[in-house]
Amino acid sequence: MTFGIFECKHSNFDYTKPEKEGQRLGKRPQWNIDGLDLISKRGYYRGFFNLKKVGDTFLNFETWGKGQVWVNGHAMGRIWSIGPQQTLYVPGCWLKKGKNEVIVLDIVGPTEKVVWGQAEPELNKLQLEKSNKHNNIGDKPDLNSQEPIAKGQMKAGNGWQTVKFNAPQKGRYLAIECLSTQKEGDRVAIAELYLQGADGKRLSREPWKTKYANSEDEAGNNLGDKVFDLQESTYWQTEKGAAAPHLLVIDLGSVQTVSALEYLPRAEQGAPGCIKDFKIYLY
């Protein structure tokens, strides 16, 4: 995949027009070799720059996502937009007069396909990523006027548990309120959830999305969507020290008729974070 877009700021770089003249992009000295508008996405990117003079430099990748870089076939290191290091050191002995090649493997995707050289490293620029949490207060439902369709206590230990409702219920949003855990002080954790339709069969979870979670352990990648990711080894887990009760709300994608909920605690010995007291709502 060719991107061929660079901005060269360092004196070691003398930007020259590509062999095949492309489309000028904006006011900065950038070129699209193929003359096409390229869409930012994860994958391999390849570009070139020309040098009149060779010397040590630092290449800046702060507009890129996360991945690895090679210059003229040499592995230069890893990049991550979060920083705080935004540059990679490139020794002059690995550069050459004329055409030089840069290959970037970006598993996230760049915001702008631009690389530039500079005389000094960028070591203290932190670019925090947008949180993936689902804690927008505007998405939190007011359950004070709602009657739970089920409440009670889950059993302690591992394995699937099924909560059957007194009668089939209709709604688009499933809310599980976790009031306590089997072991005091545990963080709430749920590995998988399923809903059964009026016929007792599991409903498709393909359209499910996490609408709200009052607490998610983002650092451990234990977000709300782990309860319907088809992997029993992953789980939603609340943050350490977060006070109960805890609430997880799932958007089913459309109004559904449900008759029961299937719940799977964490698979580790003792089922850490296993729910004790709960309430289930559908609205």
N, C-alpha and C positions, 0 to 999 in steps of 0.2 A: 504494500500500500504506500503510495507516494504522497508526501505532503509538501516537501520542498519549500517550506516557508521559514525564513530566518530573518532576524534583525541582528546586525552585527555592530556592536558598540565599541569593542576593544580595539586598540591600535594594531594588535596582531591580526585582526580580521580586516580584509578589504573586500567588501561585498561587491560582487560583479554579477551582471545579468546572466541567468542560466542560458545554456546553449539554445534551448527552445524557449523563446520569449513567451511569457504567460501574461496573465491578467494582473494588472496592478491592483493591490488591495489597500484602500485607505490612503492616509497621508504618510505612513511610516514606510521605510524601505523594505517591504515584504513582497514576495512574489509567489504565485501559485504556478508551479511549473507546467501543470497540465491545463491551466486556464479554466479550472472548474472550481465551483464552490464545494469544498469538502465538508462533510458532516462529522462533527466531533463524536467519537465513539471509541470503545476499547479495542485494542488490536495492535498490530505492528505498524509503525510509521517509519518512513525512510526519507531523508533529505540530504542536501549537499550544500557546502559553502566553499568558496575559493579564497586562497591565501596568496598574497604576494610576499609575505614575510612570515617565517615560522618562529614560534616561541611558546613558552608556557602560558596557559590561560585557564580561566574558570568558565564553564558553560552554565548558564542559568536556566533552570527548568521549573520556575515557580508557577507557570501557567499550565503545567501538566498535572496529571492525576497521581498515579502510583505505578511504579514499574522499574524497569532496568534500561540501561543505556550502553550502546557500543559505539565507539568512534574508530573508523578505519579497521574494524574487526577486533578491536581491543575492548574488553569489558571494563567500563568506566565506573560502574557502581549502581546503586539503587537510588530511586527518587521517590519522593512523597510530598505532595503539595503542603501538607500540614507543617512541614519543617521540623525544627527551626533552620536546618541547613537547606538552602535552596539551590546550591551550586555543586558541580562536580569538577574536581581538578583534572585538567588534561595536560600531561607533560608534552613539551614541544617535540620530543623525540618520536612521538606517535602521530604527529601532524606532518604535513608535507606541503610544499608549494603547489599551487593549483587546486585541483578538486579534492575535497575531503568528504567522507560519508559519515552520516549520523543515523543510527537505527535506534528507535525507541519502542519498547514493549510497554504499553500503557494499559493496565487492567481495569482502569476506571474511565479514562477518556479525558483529553485535555479540554480546558475552557478556551484556549487559544493555541494554535499550532505554531508557536514562535519559540525560538531558542536564540540566545545572544551570548557573546563572549564578554568578559569583564576582567579587569586587572586584579581585583580583590575578591575573596570569597564572600558569599552572603550566608552568615552562620547564625544569625539571631533574629530571624523573621518567622514568627509563628503565625500560621494561617489555620485557625481552628475550623474543622469541618462542621457542616450543618448537622445538628442532632437528628438522629433517626427516631427519637422517642415520639410516642403518641400521647403527649400530655398537654395538648392544647385545651385550656380550660373551657373554651367554647364548645368542645365536643363532649364534655362531661354531662351525662344525663341527670336530670332531677328525679330521683327515685322515691322521693318522699311521698308523692301521690300515687306511686305504683304499688301494686300488690305482687309479691313474688309468686311465681308459678310453682316454686319448690323451695323448701328450706329444710335444714337438718344438719346431720353430721356425716362426714365421710369416714370410712374405716381406715385405720392405720395400716401401713405396709404397702408393699408393691403390688402391681397388677391392675388390670382394668376394673373400674367400678361403673355401674349404671344407675342413674337416677331417673326413675319413671315418673311422669307427671300424672296427675289424677285424671286429666282429659287432654286430648290434643289441643295445642295452643298455636295461635297465629301471631307472627311478628317478623320484623326485619332485623332488629338489633337484639343480640344476646348479651346480657350483662351478668357477670358472675361476681358476686361480692364475697370476698374471703374474709371472714371475721376473726379466725384464729387458725393456728397450725397444731398438729399433733404434738410437736415438741416446742415448748415455750421458747421464744427467742429465735426460732427458725424464720428464714425468709420464705415467703410463699413461692412455690414452684409448680408449674403444670407442664407436663411433657407433650400431651396430645389431648385434643377434644374432638368429639364427633356428636352430631345430632341425628336422631332417628326420626324419619317421617311417620306419617299416620299408619303406614303399613309395617312399621318396625324396621325398615331398612335404612342404612346410613345415607344421609343426604350428601350430595357432592359439595366439597369444600373449595372447589376451584374459584368461585367468585368471592370467597371470604376475604375480608380485609380487617385489620385492626383499626378500630375507630378511636378508642381511648384506653389508656392505662395510667393509673395514678403513679405507678412506679415501675421502672424497667431497668435492669442492670445492663446498660449499654456497653460498658467496658468489657463485660463478659460475653457480649453478643447474645444476651438473653432477653430479646425483645418479644412483644406480644405475638408477633406472627409465627413464632416458633411452635405455637400450640396447634398449628394446622399446616406444617411444612412436610408431612409424611416421614419424619425422622423421629423415632422414639428416643434417640439419644440426645436430642436438643430440647430445650425447654424455656418457657417464660419464667423469669425469676425477678423478684423485687429487689431493690437496692438494700444494702446492708444498713440497718438502723432505721429504715422507713417504718413509720408507725401504721399499725392496722386501724381500721379495715382497709383492704386493698380491693380495687375494682378493675376488671378487665371487660371491655366492651368490643364485640365483634360485629361488623356489618356483614350480614349474610348475602348481600347483593340484591335481594328482593324479598318480598313477604313470603315466608315459608310456614308450613304447618308441621309442627314437631310434637313428638310424643315422649321423648326421653333424651337424656344427655349422657354420653359416655366420657369418662374422665380417667386419664392415666397420669399418676404421679411420676416423679423422677425415677429412673431405673436403678439408681445406685442402692446399695444395701441400706435398709432402714428408710428408704423413700424420703430423703431430706426435703423439707418444705411441704410435706403432704398436708392438704387442707383438712381442717377439723370442722368448724362451724361455717356454714355457707348459706347464701340466698341466691336464687337464680331468677332473673327477670327476662321477659321477652316483650318488646314493645315495637 
